[in-house]
C-alpha cells in the first residue's frame, strides 16, 4: 500500500468515528438530565477528529498555486 491509500483508509476510519460520535451526542442530548462532563468530552473528541480529518484531506489534495 502506498502512502495515499493509507491516508484514505485512515480518513475513512476518522469520518466513521466522527459520524458515530454525532449519533452518541444526539442520543445523549435526548435524555434528560444528561451528564454535562460526558457531553463536553464527546464534543471535544468530535472536534479533535474533525481537525484530523481536515489535516488528512489537505494532505491528500495537491497544492494548487494560483
SEVODREN-350063 format. One record per residue (C-alpha): residue number from 0; residue in one letter; x, y, z. Coordinates in steps of 0.2 Angstrom, whole numbers, plus 5000, padded with zeros to 4 digits. Example, Ala and Ser with C-alpha at 12.3 -4.5 7.8 and 13.67 -1.06 7.14 Angstrom:
BEGIN
SITE/0/a/5062/4978/5039;
SITE/1/s/5068/4995/5036;
This chain:
BEGIN
SITE/0/x/5000/5000/5000;
SITE/1/x/5006/5017/4996;
SITE/2/x/5005/5032/5007;
SITE/3/x/4990/5039/4999;
SITE/4/x/4980/5023/5001;
SITE/5/x/4985/5023/5019;
SITE/6/x/4979/5041/5021;
SITE/7/x/4962/5037/5013;
SITE/8/x/4959/5022/5024;
SITE/9/x/4963/5032/5040;
SITE/10/x/4952/5046/5033;
SITE/11/x/4938/5034/5031;
SITE/12/x/4940/5027/5049;
SITE/13/x/4940/5045/5056;
SITE/14/x/4925/5050/5047;
SITE/15/x/4916/5034/5053;
SITE/16/x/4921/5038/5071;
SITE/17/x/4915/5056/5068;
SITE/18/x/4898/5051/5062;
SITE/19/x/4896/5038/5077;
SITE/20/x/4900/5052/5089;
SITE/21/x/4886/5063/5081;
SITE/22/x/4874/5049/5085;
SITE/23/x/4880/5046/5103;
SITE/24/x/4879/5065/5106;
SITE/25/x/4862/5066/5099;
SITE/26/x/4856/5051/5109;
SITE/27/x/4864/5058/5125;
SITE/28/x/4855/5075/5122;
SITE/29/x/4838/5067/5121;
SITE/30/x/4840/5060/5138;
SITE/31/x/4836/5072/5152;
SITE/32/x/4846/5075/5163;
SITE/33/x/4862/5071/5154;
SITE/34/x/4880/5071/5160;
SITE/35/x/4887/5088/5156;
SITE/36/x/4905/5082/5158;
SITE/37/x/4902/5067/5147;
SITE/38/x/4894/5078/5134;
SITE/39/x/4909/5090/5134;
SITE/40/x/4921/5076/5132;
SITE/41/x/4912/5069/5117;
SITE/42/x/4911/5086/5109;
SITE/43/x/4930/5089/5112;
SITE/44/x/4934/5072/5104;
SITE/45/x/4922/5076/5089;
SITE/46/x/4932/5092/5086;
SITE/47/x/4948/5083/5088;
SITE/48/x/4943/5071/5075;
SITE/49/x/4937/5085/5063;
SITE/50/x/4954/5093/5064;
SITE/51/x/4962/5077/5060;
SITE/52/x/4950/5074/5045;
SITE/53/x/4954/5092/5039;
SITE/54/x/4973/5088/5040;
SITE/55/x/4972/5072/5031;
SITE/56/x/4961/5080/5017;
SITE/57/x/4973/5093/5015;
SITE/58/x/4987/5081/5013;
SITE/59/x/4978/5071/5000;
SITE/60/x/4973/5086/4989;
SITE/61/x/4988/5093/4979;
SITE/62/x/4993/5111/4982;
SITE/63/x/4986/5122/4969;
SITE/64/x/4997/5138/4966;
SITE/65/x/4985/5151/4959;
